[in-house]
Amino acid sequence: MFEAKIYQQRRHRLKEQIKEGLILFLGNEESSMNYPANPYPFRQDSSFLYFFGLDMPGLAAIIDVEAEQEILFGEDVSVEDIVWMGALPSLKERASWAGMENVAPLKDLEKKLKAALQKGQKIHYLPPYRPEVALKIEELLGINHTLAKDYSSRELIKAVVAQRAIKIKEEIEEMEKAHMVTYEMHTTAMKMARPRIYEREIAGKMEGIVLSYGFSLAFPTILTINGQILHNHDHSNLLKEGRLLVNDSGAESALHYAADITRTFPVSGKFSPEQKQIYEIVLKGQQEAIKSIKPGLKFKDVHLKAAKIMASGLKDLGLMKGDIEEAVSQGAHALFFPHGLGHMVGLDVHDMEDLGEEFVGYDEKTKRSQQFGLAYLRFARELEPGMVMTVEPGIYFIPALIDQWAAEKKLEQFINYHEVNRYRDFGGIRIEDDVLVTGDGYQVLGKPIPKTVEELEEIVGKSKS
């Protein structure tokens, strides 16, 4: 945990923004794999972590704004708990870690909430993303679990987003720890890569590195020679000569701050001429996008800058044609780059996605596009100092998408389908780094992980094992 005063300051600021009512935070519970005593690894709710820091199940908290009161609800351990789990801190002790004094048993939570409702006080809560939390809201507040998300507090969502979007020094230091381990993950994967080993061997080695530091994976690893599948979590393929390997993975620190890095490199250790051409187009798009990052700039404009750079490179190869500004305006580039440039990262790898992208990545001045590709941009609004963004352009050759667009003759004034078909078996390339928005520009987090053609060809396949 951070120092108690950090959690106190966060809650104080929240009370200043939410001027009346009660704020309810429900911590996550254990979730069983296949029977009650065999749970998945516990992961606390990120907003509960942000305001209270307590990384254990069986907790809830209330901030009574008008009464200036904060209460942690939970249970003290029994002798039976100690038999199975060992000595554990008391509820009062855990509360002190978060800078709180008042504690109460969980059975008092419902009484407190019902008393507030009877007095006409508003209960603010965040939208649930786990079914058991929605059911708990129904039990506590009488709101049907199917409607729990609809009745969540927009006021609280906006207040939480405003705080969590801006990372303080201690949070950046924690993210740097995650990047340190992520560097080791990625460079190990590069050294291991060679024909005739399975993807799962590399993925397993990377997860072992993470666990050896007492960290966890920030998200299920994407490691695949089928990089044209954007979120491909399958690791069953045998690495083959001539294929590109996409590695999108990252560590999550002990305090649950994430890193999210992608590298793409040739299984054989040497790019083919065509692979090198496409790779350098993506790399240029990423590098120029990062260089443009600064406060006050809309991230949508950074996305479009990368799209135009890559579309121009594809035109030089004969895969696109016509006026590039117009081609990007009409979305022709999305045949090759069908996703957004990036998203915020922090306590969640897609930071605060549970609160709704319309609150996190968009606002009154920035509305979501309905255009294919651009519609998937998770974050489009103005950048502010303290935000951490992924910058992850890519070029992919997706046979099903190529066939659909070609059959429809979609945007054929900008796309040379005959040439595109030559790349049907190419796969995909994505390059990603995490970038802190500073007061006057940007800072790329973490020790630089090889990403130029020369750096990658120097390291790939160099493991002695």
QUIDA-V190270 format. One record per backbone hydrogen bond with DSSP energy under -0.5 kcal/mol. NH is the residue of the N-H (numbers start at 0). CO is the residue of the C=O. E is the energy in kcal/mol with one decimal. If there is no record, write none. Layout:
nh->NH co->CO e->E
nh->NH co->CO e->E
This chain:
nh->5 co->2 e->-1.5
nh->6 co->2 e->-0.9
nh->7 co->3 e->-2.1
nh->8 co->4 e->-2.6
nh->9 co->5 e->-2.0
nh->10 co->6 e->-2.3
nh->11 co->7 e->-2.4
nh->12 co->8 e->-2.3
nh->13 co->9 e->-1.9
nh->14 co->10 e->-2.2
nh->15 co->11 e->-1.6
nh->16 co->12 e->-1.4
nh->17 co->13 e->-2.9
nh->18 co->16 e->-0.8
nh->21 co->121 e->-2.8
nh->22 co->62 e->-2.5
nh->23 co->21 e->-0.6
nh->23 co->123 e->-3.3
nh->24 co->22 e->-0.5
nh->24 co->60 e->-2.9
nh->26 co->24 e->-0.6
nh->26 co->58 e->-1.8
nh->32 co->37 e->-2.7
nh->33 co->34 e->-0.5
nh->33 co->37 e->-0.7
nh->37 co->34 e->-2.5
nh->39 co->30 e->-3.3
nh->48 co->44 e->-2.3
nh->49 co->45 e->-2.4
nh->50 co->46 e->-2.0
nh->51 co->47 e->-2.1
nh->52 co->47 e->-0.9
nh->52 co->48 e->-1.0
nh->54 co->52 e->-0.7
nh->55 co->53 e->-1.1
nh->57 co->27 e->-0.6
nh->59 co->72 e->-1.9
nh->60 co->24 e->-2.7
nh->61 co->70 e->-2.2
nh->62 co->22 e->-2.3
nh->63 co->61 e->-0.6
nh->63 co->68 e->-3.3
nh->64 co->20 e->-1.9
nh->64 co->62 e->-1.0
nh->65 co->20 e->-0.6
nh->67 co->63 e->-0.8
nh->68 co->63 e->-1.9
nh->70 co->61 e->-2.5
nh->71 co->101 e->-2.4
nh->72 co->59 e->-3.3
nh->72 co->70 e->-0.5
nh->73 co->103 e->-1.9
nh->81 co->77 e->-1.9
nh->82 co->78 e->-2.2
nh->83 co->79 e->-1.6
nh->84 co->80 e->-3.3
nh->85 co->81 e->-2.1
nh->93 co->89 e->-2.4
nh->94 co->90 e->-2.3
nh->95 co->91 e->-1.8
nh->96 co->92 e->-1.4
nh->97 co->93 e->-0.9
nh->97 co->94 e->-0.8
nh->98 co->95 e->-1.5
nh->99 co->94 e->-2.4
nh->101 co->69 e->-0.6
nh->103 co->71 e->-2.0
nh->105 co->73 e->-0.7
nh->107 co->104 e->-1.9
nh->108 co->105 e->-1.8
nh->109 co->105 e->-0.6
nh->110 co->106 e->-0.6
nh->111 co->107 e->-2.4
nh->112 co->108 e->-2.2
nh->113 co->109 e->-2.6
nh->114 co->110 e->-2.3
nh->115 co->111 e->-1.7
nh->116 co->112 e->-2.4
nh->117 co->113 e->-2.3
nh->118 co->114 e->-1.3
nh->119 co->116 e->-1.4
nh->120 co->115 e->-2.6
nh->123 co->21 e->-3.7
nh->123 co->121 e->-0.6
nh->125 co->23 e->-0.5
nh->132 co->129 e->-0.9
nh->133 co->129 e->-1.7
nh->134 co->130 e->-2.2
nh->135 co->131 e->-1.6
nh->136 co->132 e->-2.2
nh->137 co->133 e->-1.8
nh->138 co->134 e->-2.1
nh->139 co->135 e->-2.5
nh->140 co->136 e->-3.1
nh->141 co->136 e->-0.5
nh->141 co->137 e->-1.7
nh->142 co->136 e->-0.7
nh->143 co->141 e->-0.5
nh->146 co->143 e->-2.4
nh->147 co->143 e->-0.6
nh->147 co->144 e->-0.6
nh->150 co->146 e->-1.7
nh->151 co->148 e->-1.3
nh->152 co->124 e->-2.6
nh->153 co->151 e->-0.7
nh->156 co->152 e->-2.5
nh->157 co->153 e->-2.5
nh->158 co->154 e->-1.7
nh->159 co->155 e->-2.8
nh->160 co->156 e->-2.7
nh->161 co->157 e->-2.2
nh->162 co->158 e->-1.4
nh->163 co->159 e->-3.0
nh->164 co->160 e->-2.1
nh->165 co->162 e->-1.1
nh->166 co->164 e->-0.7
nh->166 co->385 e->-2.6
nh->170 co->167 e->-0.6
nh->171 co->167 e->-2.1
nh->172 co->168 e->-2.3
nh->173 co->169 e->-1.6
nh->174 co->170 e->-2.3
nh->175 co->171 e->-2.2
nh->176 co->172 e->-1.4
nh->177 co->173 e->-1.6
nh->178 co->174 e->-2.1
nh->179 co->175 e->-2.0
nh->180 co->176 e->-1.6
nh->181 co->177 e->-2.0
nh->182 co->178 e->-2.4
nh->183 co->179 e->-1.3
nh->184 co->180 e->-2.3
nh->185 co->181 e->-2.6
nh->186 co->182 e->-2.6
nh->187 co->183 e->-2.0
nh->188 co->184 e->-2.1
nh->189 co->185 e->-2.2
nh->190 co->186 e->-2.1
nh->191 co->187 e->-2.1
nh->192 co->188 e->-1.6
nh->195 co->238 e->-2.9
nh->196 co->193 e->-0.9
nh->198 co->236 e->-2.6
nh->199 co->234 e->-1.4
nh->200 co->197 e->-1.1
nh->201 co->197 e->-1.0
nh->201 co->198 e->-0.6
nh->202 co->198 e->-2.6
nh->203 co->199 e->-2.5
nh->204 co->200 e->-1.6
nh->205 co->201 e->-2.4
nh->206 co->202 e->-2.2
nh->207 co->203 e->-2.1
nh->208 co->204 e->-1.9
nh->209 co->205 e->-2.0
nh->210 co->206 e->-2.5
nh->211 co->207 e->-2.0
nh->212 co->208 e->-0.8
nh->212 co->209 e->-1.1
nh->213 co->210 e->-1.7
nh->214 co->209 e->-1.9
nh->215 co->251 e->-2.0
nh->217 co->249 e->-2.5
nh->218 co->249 e->-0.5
nh->221 co->247 e->-2.5
nh->222 co->220 e->-0.7
nh->223 co->245 e->-2.1
nh->226 co->224 e->-0.6
nh->228 co->225 e->-1.9
nh->229 co->227 e->-0.8
nh->231 co->228 e->-1.0
nh->232 co->230 e->-0.9
nh->238 co->196 e->-3.1
nh->242 co->239 e->-1.9
nh->244 co->264 e->-3.3
nh->245 co->223 e->-2.8
nh->245 co->243 e->-0.6
nh->246 co->244 e->-0.5
nh->246 co->262 e->-3.0
nh->247 co->221 e->-3.4
nh->247 co->245 e->-0.5
nh->248 co->246 e->-0.7
nh->248 co->260 e->-2.3
nh->251 co->215 e->-3.2
nh->252 co->256 e->-2.8
nh->255 co->252 e->-2.3
nh->257 co->345 e->-2.8
nh->258 co->250 e->-1.7
nh->260 co->248 e->-2.0
nh->261 co->431 e->-1.2
nh->262 co->246 e->-1.9
nh->264 co->244 e->-1.8
nh->266 co->242 e->-2.9
nh->268 co->265 e->-1.4
nh->275 co->271 e->-2.9
nh->276 co->272 e->-2.0
nh->277 co->273 e->-2.2
nh->278 co->274 e->-2.9
nh->279 co->275 e->-2.4
nh->280 co->276 e->-1.2
nh->281 co->277 e->-2.1
nh->282 co->278 e->-2.8
nh->283 co->279 e->-2.0
nh->284 co->280 e->-2.1
nh->285 co->281 e->-2.5
nh->286 co->282 e->-2.9
nh->287 co->283 e->-2.4
nh->288 co->284 e->-1.7
nh->289 co->285 e->-2.5
nh->290 co->286 e->-2.2
nh->291 co->287 e->-1.1
nh->291 co->288 e->-0.5
nh->292 co->288 e->-0.6
nh->292 co->289 e->-1.4
nh->295 co->382 e->-2.8
nh->296 co->293 e->-1.5
nh->298 co->380 e->-2.3
nh->299 co->379 e->-1.8
nh->300 co->297 e->-0.9
nh->301 co->297 e->-1.2
nh->302 co->298 e->-2.5
nh->303 co->299 e->-2.4
nh->304 co->300 e->-1.9
nh->305 co->301 e->-2.2
nh->306 co->302 e->-2.3
nh->307 co->303 e->-2.3
nh->308 co->304 e->-2.1
nh->309 co->305 e->-2.4
nh->310 co->306 e->-2.6
nh->311 co->307 e->-2.4
nh->312 co->308 e->-1.9
nh->313 co->309 e->-2.3
nh->314 co->310 e->-2.0
nh->315 co->311 e->-1.9
nh->316 co->312 e->-1.1
nh->317 co->314 e->-1.4
nh->318 co->313 e->-2.5
nh->319 co->313 e->-1.1
nh->320 co->413 e->-2.1
nh->326 co->322 e->-2.5
nh->327 co->323 e->-2.7
nh->328 co->324 e->-2.1
nh->329 co->325 e->-2.1
nh->330 co->326 e->-0.5
nh->330 co->327 e->-0.8
nh->331 co->326 e->-2.8
nh->333 co->330 e->-1.2
nh->334 co->331 e->-1.5
nh->335 co->332 e->-1.8
nh->336 co->332 e->-2.1
nh->339 co->375 e->-0.6
nh->344 co->387 e->-2.0
nh->345 co->347 e->-2.3
nh->350 co->343 e->-2.3
nh->350 co->348 e->-0.7
nh->352 co->349 e->-2.2
nh->354 co->351 e->-2.0
nh->355 co->352 e->-1.1
nh->358 co->355 e->-1.7
nh->359 co->355 e->-1.6
nh->360 co->356 e->-2.4
nh->361 co->356 e->-0.9
nh->362 co->365 e->-1.5
nh->365 co->362 e->-1.0
nh->373 co->371 e->-1.3
nh->374 co->370 e->-2.7
nh->375 co->372 e->-1.4
nh->376 co->373 e->-1.7
nh->377 co->341 e->-0.5
nh->377 co->375 e->-0.6
nh->378 co->341 e->-0.7
nh->379 co->360 e->-2.8
nh->380 co->360 e->-1.7
nh->382 co->296 e->-2.2
nh->385 co->436 e->-3.1
nh->386 co->383 e->-2.0
nh->388 co->434 e->-3.0
nh->389 co->342 e->-2.6
nh->390 co->432 e->-2.4
nh->391 co->340 e->-3.5
nh->394 co->428 e->-2.1
nh->395 co->335 e->-2.3
nh->396 co->426 e->-2.3
nh->397 co->395 e->-0.6
nh->398 co->396 e->-0.7
nh->400 co->397 e->-0.6
nh->401 co->397 e->-2.7
nh->402 co->398 e->-2.7
nh->403 co->399 e->-2.0
nh->404 co->400 e->-2.6
nh->405 co->401 e->-2.7
nh->406 co->402 e->-2.5
nh->407 co->403 e->-1.8
nh->408 co->404 e->-0.6
nh->408 co->405 e->-0.9
nh->409 co->404 e->-2.6
nh->411 co->408 e->-1.2
nh->413 co->410 e->-2.3
nh->414 co->410 e->-0.8
nh->415 co->318 e->-2.1
nh->416 co->414 e->-1.2
nh->418 co->415 e->-0.6
nh->419 co->415 e->-2.3
nh->420 co->416 e->-2.1
nh->421 co->418 e->-1.2
nh->422 co->419 e->-2.1
nh->423 co->420 e->-1.3
nh->425 co->422 e->-2.3
nh->428 co->394 e->-2.4
nh->430 co->392 e->-1.8
nh->431 co->261 e->-2.4
nh->432 co->390 e->-1.3
nh->434 co->388 e->-3.6
nh->435 co->442 e->-3.2
nh->436 co->386 e->-3.1
nh->437 co->435 e->-0.6
nh->437 co->440 e->-1.5
nh->442 co->435 e->-1.9
nh->444 co->433 e->-2.7
nh->455 co->451 e->-2.5
nh->456 co->452 e->-2.5
nh->457 co->453 e->-1.2
nh->458 co->454 e->-1.2
nh->459 co->455 e->-2.7
nh->460 co->189 e->-2.7
nh->461 co->458 e->-1.7
nh->462 co->190 e->-2.1
